[in-house]
Amino acid sequence: PMIQKTLTNITNYPSKSFEGLLYYQALGKLMDFPIDEYINPQKKSVIKYGKEDFLQDVVFLEKNYNQLVNLIKRKKNIILQGPPGVGKSFIAKKLAYSIMGCKDENRVEFIQFHQSYSYEDFIQGFRPLEDGFYLKNGVFYNFCRKAQADQNNDYYFIIDEINRGNISKIFGELMMLIEEDKRGEEFAIHLTYADKDEPEFFIPSNVYVIGMMNTADRSLA
């Protein structure tokens, strides 16, 4: 519901937030205005990128590429492993672009795990301020909220050095939601730090996770 008025200061609704994005889209439909292009003007100049481009940029057999694409489409989560320096990060990004059909940076997120990485960094947690603490959403939380508002497009979350992080500590209750058959709003849960009036969280079916790890590493255990 919107208040009927002549002027609306839309800067009060930041486009990067989930609620702000929903408001922008509703406003665009109301005015028959391409609001998505207004929020993301770079969307117009997205470079096309497909299977042929991937095979040209990466030393990869076509049958292996097809197998990898089918696997990530079916399981929604994969891990690329190999020795350091073979180009796993390069391949992961190119793979995401080739499946999406374009080089869209807004739909690909790249992070790296380490021993100090925590649930508060990844999902949600309290951060200190001068006069107390405030609740801050993590990178994966924001990424999933953005994907929820754009169900027609695929989103790829790439995690480098995934074996270096404490997986159960970082994912927390999302260890269940990350599974392919636990995606969607019907499996939504209330997060640990979330307010009571905050909507429940779920991982949408258009989010795909690509992890990367080294085959020669002490942390493999």
N, C-alpha and C positions, 0 to 999 in steps of 0.2 A: 504493500500500500504506500502511496506517495501523497504528500500534502499538495493540494492544488495551489499553485502560485505562479507569478509571472517570471521571476528570476530564481535561479538555483546556483549557489556557489559550490560547484562540484569539486573544488579543491579540498573541501572538508571530507571528501570520500576518497582517500588515496587509492589509486588503481592497483597498487601492488598487494593490497590486502584482499582477503577472500570476500569480505562483506562489501568492500568498495568495488570490486570487480562485478559482483552481482548487481549492485546499484547502477553501475555504468551500463551494463548490458540491458537492464530493464529500462533505463532512460533512453537508450538507443532505439529499442523497439517502440517505445512510446512516441518518439519523434521521427521514426523511420530514418534514422541517421546511422551511418556505418561507424559506430562508436569504437569497434575493435581497431579500425585503422587509425582512429584518433589517439587511442591509448598506445598502440604499437605501430607507429608509422613505418618502422623498418620492415614490417610484415610485407609491404608491397614489393620490396626488393630482395625477397628470399630467393637464393640460388637453388635451382633444381639439382638434385643429386640422387642417382639411382644405382641399381645393381652393376651396370656397365662401368660407371665411374669408380665404384668400389673396387672392382676387379682390376681396373687400370691403375689405381693408386696403391693397392695392397697386393703383395704376393700371396695369392689365395686361389685354390682350385674352385671352379664353379660348383662342383658337387658338395664340397665342404662348406661353401657359403650357403647353399640351399639348405643343407642339414642344420647349420647354425641358426638360420632364420626360422626354420620350422620349429626348432627346439625352444627358442626364446618366445615365439608366438604361443606355443603350447604351454610351457612351464612358467613364463613371465619372469623367471629369475635364472640367470646363468652365471658361471664363473669362468673367466679366461685365465689359464695358468701357463707359465713359461718362465724361462730364465730371465734375469734382469737385462734390460736393454734391447729386447727383441721387438718392441713396439706395441705392447698390449694396449697402452693408453691411446695410441694413434688408431689402432684397429677398432677399439671400442667406440670411439666417436664417429669414425667413418661408417661403422656398422649401423649405428643409430641413425645417422643421416640417410643411409641408403634405404633403410626400412621406411623411414618417414617420407622419403622422396624429395627431400630438400634439406639445405643447411640452415636450420632454424635454431639459433642459440637459445631462444626463449623456452624451448621444449626439451632441452638437454641440460642436466646439472651434473657437475663433476666435483667430487670431494675426495679426500684422502683420509683414511683411518690411521690412528696412532694409539699408543698405549694410554694416553690421557683422554682420549675421546670418550664422551659419555652420553647417556640418555638425554641429559639437559642440553647438550650441543645438537643432538640429532633430532629429537622430538620436541621436548618442551621442558622448561625449568625456570627457576627463579635466579635473577641476576641482581647484584648489589647496585644500589644508588646511594647518593649522598645522605638521603633521609630514610633509607630502608631498602626494600627489595621490590622488584617488579617481575611479572611473569613474561618470559620471552619465548616465542615459538622458534623451534629449531629449523634447520634447512630442509629436512625431509617432510616435516609437517607443512611448511609453506609450499613445498613442491607439490604435495598431494592435494592441498586445497586449490592450487592453481589448476591442476589436472581435473579436479572435480567440476570446475566451472567451464571446462572445455572438453567434454566427453567425446566429441567427434574426432579429436586428434590424439595420437599416441605421444607419450612423454617418457623419456629415458633418463634414469638416475644411475650414474656411473660412480662406482666406489673403487678407488685405487687402494692397494695394500689392505684389502679387506681382512686378511688373516692377522694383521697386526692389532686389530681392535678386539675388545671383549664383546663378542656378538650378542650374547644374552644380556649383557649390561647395557649395551647401546640400544638395541631394539626393544627391550622390555616386553610389554604385552603385545607388541606388534610382531613378535615371532610367529604368532598364529595368523595374524591378518596378512602377512606377507605371502602366505601360501596361495597358490593359483585358485583353489576352490573356496577360499575364504575372502575373496575380494567382493566389494560392493556394499551398499548401504545396509543390507539385511544383516551384516556382521559388524555393524558399527558398535563401538564401545566408548565408555567414558574414560578419558585419560586420567592418569594419576594426579597431575597438578591442575587440571582444568577446573574452571568454575562450574557451579551447578547449572547455571543458565547457559553455558556454552554448548553448542551442538555437538553430538557425539562424533567421534572420528572414525573414518574408514579409509582403506586404500582402494582407490578406484581401479577398475579393470583395465584402464588405458595407461597405467603406470608399469613400466618394465625396468627391472633392476639388473645391471651388468656389474659384476664384481671382478676384480683382478687381483692375482696373487702370484708371487714368485715360487718356483719349484724348489729353489735352494735358499732356505731361510730357517733360522733357528726357531722362529715363532710358528712354524708349521704344525707343531704338536698341539 
